Amino acid sequence: MQLRLGSPTKTLDQKDIECVDIYKQLAFSHQLLQNHKLQKRPSEVPKSAQVKKKSKWKTSEAQVSKANCPEGMIPKWKDQTDGSNKSIVPVRTSSSTDQTSRHEHAVGITSSPQKMYGTEATISVWEPNVEQLDEFSLAQIWITSGTYEKNDLKTIEVGWQVSPNMYQDNKPRLFIYWTSDTYLTGCYNLQCPGFIQTSENIIIGGAIAPVSEFNANQFEITISVWKDRKTGNWWLSLGSNHSLVGYWPAEIFSNLTYADQVQWGGEIVDSHTFGRQTMTDMGSGHLPDEGFGKVSYFRNLKIVDSNNILQPAQHVEVKATNPEFYSITKMSRDDDWGTCLFYGGPGFTRMHSGVASLALSSFFLYFSFIIFFII
């Protein structure tokens, strides 16, 4: 089948993408979707409650890789057909209490007293350095219900990530993730039955370009996720014009009637190599106090209310699991940035070399003691 790739997919080859019949995509092999009726379009798209003046901070929209599949077919990476990828460390929410987790976060969190039925945010796109192949760096939104403590956590997660192990490169790529059982099952992208894609051209897992540059042009993507009030499916769209990607069917979640919590922010995985904090960047690799043009951001944070109206996010608190290396700040503006977050950090740098030296010295001292004891 002839397949034409659109910009910015210069890093993708035609042999890597195939067009699949929309009714034969992997999602329909899910045991809960055997009788699912495909919803080609949402019954409605959320409307904004207000329009604010344009910010003086100049930004441009980045684009996700696209393929021109024939009508009735969707693009898919050929390696996304064999179930969840066991070599990839699952994304975990920042609400995790697992102290052995190697995941570090800098996030904004809202637990509104009002029921939440989705979110929208505009996210800057960067190409962070990832030190080890088994590490990653991402920026995403989390829509969650339930908790780790009660073992009933359900999440919908969308954003961009740099993951050398998964994508074999260091480019930011569109990703989705979901779980319905506290991460016992669920997966990235289209690697297992679940998410139903309806777009004939957007490549889930495709590269995003251009990317932001330090103290230069800033590029961003807008992500919207909302619950369809008629079907209960959770829809995903990209851009201010709501280019539809597809949806998470209501059947794959037990009791995800609305979100208990919504989060926006960055996450990295630290493999604890070399006896020190990883040098993997979060976002731009710069701390929030450096300001616009130098740090990563989420702007115009919104929540979908029960009337399918996008309202400015309220009661947003910021948290960082390791603020020495990755941090986050919140601001409120009266332009189209609204509630916004500056976040990120460089991980381990020269300023922390003394800490590393102390750790290595302790290791060698302990090792020498053991050798002496054996002799």
C-alpha positions in Angstrom: 0.0 0.0 0.0 1.3 3.4 -0.9 2.0 5.5 2.2 3.0 9.2 2.1 4.6 10.7 5.2 4.0 14.3 6.1 6.2 16.8 7.9 7.9 16.6 10.4 8.4 12.8 9.9 11.9 13.0 8.3 13.2 10.6 10.9 10.5 8.0 10.0 10.8 5.7 7.1 7.9 4.4 5.1 8.8 0.8 6.1 8.3 1.8 9.8 4.6 2.7 9.4 1.7 0.7 8.1 -2.0 1.7 7.5 -4.4 -0.6 9.3 -8.1 -1.0 8.8 -9.8 1.1 11.6 -11.9 -1.9 12.5 -8.9 -4.2 12.7 -6.8 -2.2 15.0 -5.4 -3.9 18.1 -7.9 -2.2 20.4 -10.8 -4.4 19.2 -9.1 -7.6 20.5 -9.6 -6.4 24.0 -12.0 -8.8 25.8 -14.2 -5.9 26.9 -14.5 -4.4 23.5 -15.8 -7.4 21.5 -19.2 -5.7 21.1 -17.9 -2.1 21.1 -19.4 0.2 18.5 -16.9 2.5 17.0 -17.5 6.2 17.7 -16.0 8.1 14.8 -16.5 11.5 16.3 -17.3 12.9 19.8 -20.8 14.0 20.3 -19.4 17.4 21.3 -16.1 19.3 21.9 -15.5 21.3 25.0 -16.0 25.1 24.7 -13.9 27.7 26.4 -15.5 29.8 29.1 -13.6 32.9 28.1 -11.1 34.3 25.6 -8.2 36.2 27.0 -5.9 38.7 25.3 -2.8 37.5 23.5 0.4 37.3 25.6 3.5 39.3 24.8 5.5 36.1 25.1 5.8 34.8 21.5 5.3 31.1 20.9 4.6 28.9 17.8 2.8 25.6 17.4 4.8 22.5 16.9 3.5 19.7 14.7 3.2 15.9 15.3 4.3 13.5 12.6 1.6 12.5 10.2 1.0 9.8 7.5 -1.6 10.0 4.8 -3.5 6.8 5.2 -6.6 6.1 3.0 -10.0 6.7 4.3 -11.1 4.1 6.9 -7.5 3.3 7.9 -5.1 4.5 10.6 -1.3 4.8 10.8 0.6 2.5 13.2 4.2 1.7 13.9 4.8 -1.9 12.8 6.4 -2.7 16.2 3.3 -1.7 18.2 1.6 -5.1 17.8 2.9 -7.5 20.4 1.5 -6.2 23.7 3.1 -4.0 26.3 6.8 -3.5 26.1 8.3 -5.1 29.2 11.6 -3.3 28.8 10.0 0.1 29.4 9.5 1.3 33.0 5.8 2.3 33.3 4.8 5.9 33.9 3.7 6.4 37.5 1.7 9.3 38.9 3.3 11.7 41.2 0.9 10.6 43.9 2.8 7.4 44.3 4.0 6.7 47.8 6.5 4.0 46.7 9.8 5.1 48.2 11.8 2.8 46.0 10.5 4.4 42.8 13.1 5.8 40.5 10.6 8.2 39.0 11.0 11.9 39.9 8.3 14.5 39.3 7.7 18.3 39.3 4.0 18.7 38.9 1.0 21.0 39.4 -2.0 19.2 41.0 -5.6 20.1 41.4 -8.2 18.1 43.4 -11.1 20.4 42.8 -14.3 20.0 44.9 -16.1 20.1 41.5 -16.2 16.9 39.5 -13.7 17.1 36.6 -14.4 15.6 33.2 -11.2 16.4 31.4 -8.5 19.0 30.9 -6.7 21.1 28.4 -3.2 22.6 28.5 -0.5 24.0 26.2 2.9 22.4 26.7 6.3 23.6 25.5 8.3 21.0 23.5 12.0 20.5 24.2 14.6 17.9 23.4 16.1 17.1 26.8 19.3 15.2 27.3 18.7 11.6 28.6 21.8 10.1 30.1 21.1 6.4 30.0 19.2 4.3 27.5 16.9 2.9 30.2 15.9 6.4 31.4 13.4 8.9 29.9 12.2 12.4 30.3 8.6 13.5 29.6 6.0 16.3 30.0 2.4 15.2 30.3 -1.0 15.5 31.8 -2.5 12.9 34.2 -6.2 12.4 34.7 -6.7 10.1 37.6 -9.3 8.4 39.7 -8.7 6.2 42.8 -5.5 5.8 44.7 -2.5 3.6 45.2 -3.5 3.0 48.8 -6.8 1.5 47.8 -5.3 -0.2 44.8 -8.0 1.2 42.5 -6.0 3.8 40.6 -7.1 4.5 37.0 -5.2 7.0 34.8 -5.2 8.6 31.4 -1.9 10.1 30.5 -0.8 12.1 27.4 2.2 14.3 26.5 5.6 14.1 24.8 8.5 12.0 25.9 12.2 11.3 25.0 12.9 7.6 25.5 15.9 6.2 23.7 15.0 2.7 24.8 11.6 2.9 23.3 12.1 5.0 20.2 15.8 4.4 19.4 16.5 8.1 19.2 16.5 11.2 21.4 13.5 13.1 19.8 10.4 14.3 21.7 7.5 12.1 20.6 3.7 12.1 21.2 2.7 9.4 23.6 -0.3 8.1 25.4 -0.6 5.8 28.4 -3.4 4.3 30.4 -4.0 1.9 33.3 -7.2 0.7 34.9 -5.7 -1.3 37.7 -2.9 0.6 39.4 -0.4 -0.2 36.7 -0.8 -4.0 36.8 -1.9 -3.7 33.2 -2.1 -0.9 30.6 0.5 0.3 28.2 2.0 3.0 26.0 0.7 4.1 22.6 -0.9 1.3 20.7 1.2 -1.5 22.2 -1.8 -3.3 23.7 -5.6 -3.4 23.2 -7.3 -0.3 24.6 -7.1 3.1 23.0 -9.1 3.4 19.7 -7.5 5.6 17.1 -9.8 7.4 14.7 -7.3 9.8 13.0 -6.2 8.8 9.5 -2.9 10.7 9.8 -1.7 11.5 13.3 1.1 9.0 14.3 0.9 8.1 18.0 4.6 7.8 18.9 5.5 10.1 16.1 8.2 12.9 16.4 7.2 16.4 17.3 8.9 19.4 15.6 10.2 22.0 15.7 11.4 22.0 19.3 12.1 25.0 21.6 15.6 26.4 21.8 17.2 28.1 24.8 16.6 31.9 24.7 15.2 31.6 21.2 12.0 30.3 19.5 9.5 28.6 21.7 7.4 25.8 20.3 4.4 24.1 22.0 1.5 21.7 21.5 -2.0 21.9 23.0 -3.6 18.7 24.4 -7.2 18.2 25.3 -8.8 15.2 26.9 -12.5 15.1 27.8 -15.3 12.6 28.6 -18.1 12.3 26.0 -21.3 12.9 28.0 -23.3 10.5 25.7 -21.0 7.5 25.4 -18.7 7.9 28.4 -15.6 7.5 26.1 -12.6 9.8 26.9 -11.5 11.7 23.8 -8.1 13.1 22.8 -7.4 16.0 20.5 -4.4 18.1 19.6 -4.1 21.8 18.8 -6.4 24.7 19.4 -8.6 23.5 16.5 -9.1 20.1 18.2 -7.6 17.7 15.7 -9.1 14.4 16.8 -6.8 11.5 17.6 -9.1 8.9 19.1 -10.5 7.8 22.5 -10.2 5.5 25.5 -13.4 3.5 25.5 -15.5 3.6 28.7 -15.5 -0.2 28.9 -11.7 -0.5 29.7 -12.1 1.5 32.9 -14.1 0.4 35.9 -15.9 3.4 37.3 -13.9 6.2 35.7 -17.0 8.4 35.8 -15.0 11.6 36.5 -11.5 12.6 37.6 -10.6 12.8 41.3 -7.4 14.6 40.4 -5.6 16.3 37.4 -1.9 16.8 37.2 0.4 18.6 34.7 4.2 18.5 34.8 7.4 16.7 34.1 8.8 13.3 35.0 12.2 11.6 34.6 13.5 8.1 35.4 16.8 7.9 37.3 18.5 4.5 36.9 20.9 5.4 39.7 24.0 4.7 37.6 27.5 5.9 38.7 26.4 6.2 42.4 24.8 9.6 41.8 21.7 11.4 40.6 21.2 11.1 36.9 22.2 13.9 34.5 18.9 13.4 32.6 17.2 16.8 32.0 13.6 17.5 32.9 12.1 19.8 30.3 14.7 22.3 29.0 17.2 21.2 31.7 16.9 24.6 33.4 15.3 25.5 36.7 12.1 27.6 36.8 13.6 30.8 38.1 15.4 31.4 34.8 12.1 32.4 33.2 10.4 32.4 29.8 12.5 31.4 26.8 14.8 29.3 29.0 12.6 26.9 30.9 9.8 24.5 30.1 6.2 25.4 30.8 2.5 24.4 30.9 0.2 27.3 30.2 -3.5 28.0 30.1 -4.4 25.1 32.4 -8.1 24.3 32.1 -10.6 21.8 33.6 -13.7 20.4 31.8 -16.7 20.9 34.0 -20.0 19.0 34.0 -21.4 21.2 31.3 -18.5 20.4 29.0 -17.1 23.9 29.4 -13.4 24.5 29.8 -12.9 26.5 33.0 -9.6 27.9 34.3 -7.9 25.4 36.7 -8.4 26.3 40.3 -6.7 25.2 43.6 -3.4 24.2 41.8 -0.7 23.2 44.1 2.9 22.5 43.0 5.1 19.6 44.2 8.5 18.3 43.3 9.9 15.0 44.6 13.5 16.2 44.4 13.6 20.0 44.2 17.4 20.2 44.4 17.5 18.8 40.9 14.0 19.4 39.4 11.6 22.2 40.5 8.3 23.9 39.6 6.6 27.2 40.2 3.1 28.4 39.5 2.0 31.8 38.2 -1.4 33.4 37.3 -1.6 35.8 34.4 -4.4 37.9 33.0 -3.6 37.0 29.3 -3.9 33.7 27.4 -1.3 32.1 29.6 -3.8 32.0 32.5 -2.7 29.6 35.2 0.8 28.4 34.1 3.6 26.3 35.4 7.4 26.7 34.9 9.2 23.5 35.6 12.3 21.4 35.0 15.9 21.0 35.9 19.3 19.6 34.9 19.6 16.7 37.3 23.2 16.2 38.5 25.6 19.0 37.5 29.1 20.1 38.5 27.6 22.0 41.4 26.8 18.6 42.9 30.3 17.1 42.3 31.1 17.3 46.0 28.2 15.1 46.8 29.2 12.6 44.2 32.8 12.6 45.4 31.7 11.9 49.0 29.5 9.0 47.8 32.3 7.5 45.8 34.8 8.0 48.6 32.5 6.2 51.0 32.1 3.3 48.5 35.9 2.9 48.1 36.4 3.1 51.9 33.8 0.4 52.4 35.3 -1.7 49.6 38.8 -1.4 51.0 37.6 -2.4 54.5 36.0 -5.6 53.0 39.2 -6.5 51.2 41.3 -5.9 54.3 38.9 -8.1 56.3 39.1 -11.0 53.8 42.9 -10.8 53.7 
